[in-house]
Amino acid sequence: MALNRIWYNTITIVGFAIAIGSLLYSTLLQFNKMSLWRSNTGFIWMSVTNPVQWLMEISQVEGENK
């Protein structure tokens, strides 16, 4: 009985992980299509390390688009 519960929990966690992963992946693809950033990893790294730079980058891109 306990084994069934462990399997159920594992399958549930894996299912959620796959769902969240695919959601993030599709979001990244959407941003890519919008060409808001030149390199995804660089942009993500920048947004994690330096929010001010990140905000400046976005406002620059917004300015270029106008």
N, C-alpha and C positions, 0 to 999 in steps of 0.2 A: 504493500500500500504506500509506504513512504517512497519507494523507488518510483512509483507512478507519479507522485507529486513532484519529485525532483525532475523527472523527464518533462513534465508539464511546464514547470518553471523555466527550464532551460529552453524549451521550444518557444515559450512566450517571450523570453528575453531576446533570443536570436531573432524572432519575428520583429520585435520592436526595433532592434538594431538595424535590421535590413530596411525597415520602413523609414526610419529617421535618416539613414545613410542615403537612400534613394531621394528623399526629399531635399537634403542638402545638395546632392549632386545635381538635381534638376534646377535648384536655385542658382548654383554656380553657372550652369549652362545658360540660364536666362541672363545673368549678368554679363556673361561672355558675349552673347548675342547683342546686348546693348553696348558692348565695347566700352564699358565704364573703366576698365583697367587693362593695362597692357599685358601684365603677367599676373595670373591669379595668385600664385604663391607669394610673390613679392608684395602684392596689395594686402593679402591677409596678414603676412608677417608685419608689414608696416602698421596696419590697423591695430595689431596686438601690441607692438612696441611703442608706437608714437601716435596717439589719437589726434594731436594737433596737426601733424604732417598729413595724416589721413584726411582730415577735414579740408586742409588746403588743397590736397590732390583732387578731392571731389569738386571743390568750388572751381578749380582750374578747368577740369573736364567740363563742368557745366558752362563755364565761360566760352570754351572752345566750341561747344555745341550750338551756342546762340548765333 
